[in-house]
Amino acid sequence: MKVDEVMITIETDERSRVVLPGYSKVRFIMKKLPGGSILLEPAVVMSTAQVEYLTTPELRELLTSAAVSKTVNRPRRQPKPE
């Protein structure tokens, strides 16, 4: 261990949760390593739709053009009086 590193002890609660000081609302990927060590790596979580949008230029182009196009306006029908 380096001299400037600080070791802290953390404890799980009754629901197996841990508080990591300084990491509020951050997602991690947890890996269990041989010997009982746990490695936490920062994670970026996104939906399948977001991955498809980011990896498909045609889809981005289609959605961009749809977003800037005018919406079709149709006159509303008035209900017939009874």
N, C-alpha and C positions, 0 to 999 in steps of 0.2 A: 504494500500500500504506500502511495506517495504521502509525503508529509502534509501537503495541502488538502488531501482528501479527508472528508469527515464521514465517519461511520455513524449511522443512526439505527436504532432498533425499532422495527415496526411490529405491530401485533394485529392479528385478524380479530374481528368481532365475532359475535355468535352466528352471523350469516356469512362468514368467510370473507368479509370485506376488509380492505386495507386502505388507509389514508396515506397518500404520498404528498408530503408538504411541497407546495409550489407547483403542483400539477392538477389544478382544479379543472374539471370537465375535459380531460385529455384522454384519448383512447390509446390503448396499447395492445400489441400482440404479445401474448405470453408464451414462452417456450420453457418447458421443463428440461433441464440439462442433467447429464449423468452426475451423480454425487448429490442430488437434491437441490442444486442451484436453480433459480428462476431468473430468466432473462426477459426484460420488458423492452420492447421496441416500439417507438411511436408508430401509430397506424393512421392511415388515411382511409376512411370507409366511405364508399359511394355505392349507389344503386346500380343495377345492371343497365338501366336506361341511361344513367350518366356516363357509364363506360362506353356504351354504344355511341352516344352523342360525341364524346371526346375522340373516338377512334374512327368515326365515319364522316369524312368531309362532305359527302353528298347529303347526309342527314342534316348536318349543321347548315348547309346552304339552303336546303328546303325549309327548315324551321325559321331561319333568319328572314327569308323572303316572305314567309307566311306571317311573321310577326309584324312586318312593316306594311303589309298590304291592308287595304281598306276592308272593313267588314261589310258584307252584303246587307243592305237595308231593304226590308220588305214592309209594306204598310200592314199594320195590324188590322185584323177584321174586327169590326164592332159586333158585339153579340146582338142578335135579333131580339127586340123587345117582345115579351110574351103577352 
